[in-house]
Amino acid sequence: MAAVFELLRPHKKAILQGSFREDAASLELQTAKEILAEVLSIRLTDVDEMIANRFEDGARDEEAGKEKGL
């Protein structure tokens, strides 16, 4: 877990100093992916795949709800 905090520090400093502008939402997403990968002991590509599958499932559920008139 300490490695995750080390990853966060440079990003946080860069944003606070204003020398490195990065979209805050994409930074948060990348940080969350890194945390998931470390906690679950999986690769970042596996995390990306999990997220993609979740979006596909959500889109199918939403489409099914529209068809049923929900």
N, C-alpha and C positions, 0 to 999 in steps of 0.2 A: 504494500500500500504506500510505502514511503516513496517508491519510484513514481507513482501517480502524482503525488504532491510535488515532486521535483519537476515533472512535466508541466504542471500548472504554473509554477513560479515565473518562468521566462515570459509566458504569454501574458500573465497578469501585469508584470512590470512594463511590458511593451505597450499595452493598452493604456496604462496609467501615465506613462511618459509621453504618449502621443507620437512617438517616433515610428511606430509600426501600427498602421491602421488595418484592422481586419474585422470583417463582419462579426459582430458579437454572437449572433445566432450560430454561425458556422463554427466559431471557436467553441461554443458550448456543446454543440453536437459532436465535434471531434473529441473533446474532453470526455464526454459521456461514453463515446465509443471506446476510448482507451481504458476507461475505468471498467466497463463491461468486459472487455477482452482480458484485463488483468484478473478481475474477480472470478470470471468463469474459466480462466486458463485456456482461452481460445485465441485464434488469430483475429486481427482486425477485419480481414476479408470475411471471416465467419460472422462477425458482428454485422457487417454490411448486408450479408445474405439474410440474416435474421430480420433485420429492419425491412428489407425489400419484401420478404415473405409476409411480414406483418401488414405492410401497406396493401399488398395484393389481397390478403384475407379481408381487410377492412373494406376495400373497394367492392369485393364480392358480396359481403354482408350488406353494404349500403345499397347495392344494385338489387339484391334479393328483397330488401325492405321496400324499395320503390315499386317493385313488381307486385308485392302483396298489398300495396296501398298504405303502408305504415308511415 
